Amino acid sequence: MNIFDLTGRVAVITGGNGGIGLGIAQALAGAGCSVSIWGRNADKNKAASATMASFPGKVDTRICDVSDPASVKEAMKATLDALGRVDGCFANAGIGGGGRRAFIDRTEEEWRKMFATNLDGVFHVFQAAARHMTERATKAALNALCRALAVELARYGVTANAILPGWIKSDMTAGIMANDKFVANVMPRIPVRRFGEPADFGGIAVYLMSKASSYHTADCFVIDGGYTAF
């Protein structure tokens, strides 16, 4: 038996239409998992889905703004209607905090917008996923950013782990990675001597969705090429 066979499993990936999220979605779908990609851009959602057309896992896409609780609730309902269940949730959606502009030049609106997506969005998505999982009381994989969630949900067979990325190539980081000064300063601090790729997150995503990780919870997986250790 292949313990990494995800046939019959279902995962939600917010921001799954590009970057790390797309890398996770592709790996899961490739392992047989049905994936629901939540993103704000319909064209990007469609393009992401097309990259997995030949994969064994079914691909579902939903328009969703994770900063809006009503949008999250609607996306979760639509996902459950389409796929029947959710076994894992990767709250990957995020936005930058002002690019290369100085901190003192950023507006309060930009600050609030960043936290509405990067922090509040995680709360909205995980709450919706956890509510479904606890009501169904099934063994499922939930990737959380809080060790307390792992303790609270353990009785339901739900695991909670966090994936912490380093410098990864994506649309969001394309600008800064095109800056020669930035590359010259950062690259020497990455022991593997390259920036990460979205595909580098596929293996850990499949592991967390599989039965192989059923006793692994409350952990943080740092995927950064050794950056934080150097």
Rosetta blueprint (number, residue, H / E / L):
1 M L
2 N L
3 I L
4 F L
5 D L
6 L L
7 T L
8 G L
9 R L
10 V E
11 A E
12 V E
13 I E
14 T E
15 G L
16 G L
17 N L
18 G L
19 G H
20 I H
21 G H
22 L H
23 G H
24 I H
25 A H
26 Q H
27 A H
28 L H
29 A H
30 G H
31 A L
32 G L
33 C L
34 S E
35 V E
36 S E
37 I E
38 W E
39 G E
40 R L
41 N L
42 A H
43 D H
44 K H
45 N H
46 K H
47 A H
48 A H
49 S H
50 A H
51 T L
52 M L
53 A L
54 S L
55 F L
56 P L
57 G L
58 K L
59 V E
60 D E
61 T E
62 R E
63 I E
64 C L
65 D L
66 V L
67 S L
68 D L
69 P H
70 A H
71 S H
72 V H
73 K H
74 E H
75 A H
76 M H
77 K H
78 A H
79 T H
80 L H
81 D H
82 A H
83 L H
84 G L
85 R L
86 V L
87 D L
88 G E
89 C E
90 F E
91 A E
92 N L
93 A L
94 G L
95 I L
96 G L
97 G L
98 G L
99 G L
100 R L
101 R L
102 A L
103 F H
104 I H
105 D H
106 R L
107 T L
108 E H
109 E H
110 E H
111 W H
112 R H
113 K H
114 M H
115 F H
116 A H
117 T H
118 N H
119 L H
120 D H
121 G H
122 V H
123 F H
124 H H
125 V H
126 F H
127 Q H
128 A H
129 A H
130 A H
131 R H
132 H H
133 M H
134 T H
135 E H
136 R H
137 A L
138 T L
139 K L
140 A E
141 A E
142 L E
143 N E
144 A L
145 L L
146 C L
147 R H
148 A H
149 L H
150 A H
151 V H
152 E H
153 L H
154 A H
155 R H
156 Y H
157 G L
158 V E
159 T E
160 A E
161 N E
162 A E
163 I E
164 L E
165 P E
166 G L
167 W L
168 I E
169 K L
170 S L
171 D L
172 M L
173 T L
174 A H
175 G H
176 I H
177 M H
178 A L
179 N L
180 D H
181 K H
182 F H
183 V H
184 A H
185 N H
186 V H
187 M H
188 P H
189 R H
190 I L
191 P L
192 V L
193 R L
194 R L
195 F L
196 G E
197 E L
198 P H
199 A H
200 D H
201 F H
202 G H
203 G H
204 I H
205 A H
206 V H
207 Y H
208 L H
209 M H
210 S L
211 K H
212 A H
213 S H
214 S L
215 Y L
216 H L
217 T L
218 A L
219 D E
220 C E
221 F E
222 V E
223 I E
224 D L
225 G L
226 G L
227 Y H
228 T H
229 A H
230 F L
